[in-house]
Amino acid sequence: MSATQAKSKKIVSYAKYGYIFILPFFIVYCFFMVYPLINTFVLSFKGNGELRDVVVGFENYKVLLFGAEGENIAAANAKAASNAYWATWGNTLILWVGNFVVQLVLSLLLAVWFSDNRIKLKGAGFFKVVFYLPNIITAVSVAGMFLMIFGNTQFGVVNSLLMKMGIISNSDEVIRFVTDQWLSRFVVMFIQSWMWFGNTTLLLMSGIFGIDPSIYEAASIDGSSGMHQFMHITMPILKPIFIYVFITSMIGGLQMFDIPFMFHTGGNVSTQLRTQAIYIYESFHGGRNAQYGYSAAASVILFIVTTILGLIVYNINTRDDTAKKKKGAK
C-alpha cells in the first residue's frame, strides 16, 4: 500500500455533521411551510361547508373567477361569491397603490435630502432611528392608536378637536373616519405609508451612499445641475433598489391583512377594507359553514398572481441589464 493510499484512508469527512446541524431547519420548514402549502392546494379542490370532504375539482376556481354555477352551488350564490371575491381584489389594489406611491415619493425625497453632502444635516442618525421606529411597532398597537385618533364618535381625538373649535356642533356631525368608504381607505393608506416609509428610506439611502462621490464631482465640474444629477446618475444607479422595494412592497401589499383588519369597530371588517388576505381568513373561519374551498382557492390564486408579477418585474430588470451588457460588448 502506498503512502498516498494510507493517508487517504485516514481522512475523516465531516460533511455529514453539517447536514445534521441544518436538519432542524428543514424539518421546521417542511412542517410549517411545505405541508400547509400542499394542503392548501388539496383543499382548493374540495367543497365548502357540509361538503368540505367532497372533491369538486376546479369548481371553486370557476365560481370565484367567473361566477360560474356548479353541481354544488346555484347560479345566484356563485355570482354573489364571485362579486365578493373580486371586490376584495379592488380593495387590495387601491390600498396598496395608494400607500406605495406616497411611501416611495416621501422615502426618495428624504433619502436624497439626508444623503446630500452639501446640506450636511445635523442629527441625521437621530432622524433615521425616528423614521424607522413605526416599523417595529406592532400592528395592533398602531391600529389601536389610530382608532383613538380617528374614532367615529365625538371622543375621537380629531372629532373632539373639531368640536372644541366649533367646526362640529354635535355628535351627529362627527366625521366617520372608520366607516366612510374613502376616508377609511385614506386612513389605512396613511397608516401603511407611515409604518413603512422609514424602512424604504434606509434602503434608498444605502443605495445612494454606495454611489461613488467622484461621479457627482465630475458631473458638477461639467456644469450638471442637481436635478440633472438626480435624474441621470442617482435614479439609474438606484434601479436595483427600486426593483427590490417594488417587489417586496407588492408582495406585502397583496397580502395586506393586519392594519385593514384591525382598523374597524364592532367586530366586522368594513367592506371597503376587506382585502384578499382578510377574505381568505374570514372564509376559513366559520365552523361547519366555513368555506374552506373558496379560502384555499383564493390563496392559490393569490400565490400564483404574486409569483407571476414578481417574475415579470424581475425579468424586466434583468433583461434591461443583459441588453446593456450586450450593447457594451459590441
C-alpha positions, 0 to 999 in steps of 0.5 A: 500500500502506498503512502498516498493510499494510507493517508487517504484512508485516514481522512475523516469527512465531516460533511455529514455533521453539517447536514445534521446541524441544518436538519432542524431547519428543514424539518421546521420548514417542511412542517410549517411551510411545505405541508400547509402549502400542499394542503392548501392546494388539496383543499382548493379542490374540495367543497365548502361547508357540509361538503368540505370532504367532497372533491369538486375539482376546479369548481371553486376556481370557476365560481370565484373567477367567473361566477360560474354555477356548479353541481354544488352551488346555484347560479345566484350564490356563485355570482354573489361569491364571485362579486365578493371575491373580486371586490376584495381584489379592488380593495387590495389594489387601491390600498396598496397603490395608494400607500406605495406611491406616497411611501416611495415619493416621501422615502426618495425625497428624504433619502436624497435630502439626508444623503446630500453632502452639501446640506450636511444635516445635523442629527441625521442618525437621530432622524433615521432611528425616528423614521424607522421606529413605526416599523417595529411597532406592532400592528395592533398597537398602531391600529389601536392608536389610530382608532383613538385618533380617528374614532367615529364618535365625538371622543375621537381625538380629531372629532373632539378637536373639531368640536372644541373649535366649533367646526362640529356642533354635535355628535351627529356631525362627527366625521366617520373616519372608520366607516366612510368608504374613502376616508377609511381607505385614506386612513389605512393608506396613511397608516401603511405609508407611515409604518413603512416609509422609514424602512424604504428610506434606509434602503434608498439611502444605502443605495445612494451612499454606495454611489461613488462621490467622484461621479457627482464631482465630475458631473458638477465640474461639467456644469450638471445641475442637481436635478440633472444629477438626480435624474441621470446618475442617482435614479439609474444607479438606484434601479436595483433598489427600486426593483427590490422595494417594488417587489417586496412592497407588492408582495406585502401589499397583496397580502395586506391583512393586519392594519385593514383588519384591525382598523374597524369597530364592532367586530366586522371588517368594513367592506371597503377594507376587506382585502384578499388576505382578510377574505381568505381568513374570514372564509376559513373561519366559520365552523361547519359553514366555513368555506374552506374551498373558496379560502384555499382557492383564493390563496392559490390564486393569490400565490400564483398572481404574486409569483407571476408579477414578481417574475415579470418585474424581475425579468424586466430588470434583468433583461434591461441589464443583459441588453446593456451588457450586450450593447457594451460588448459590441 
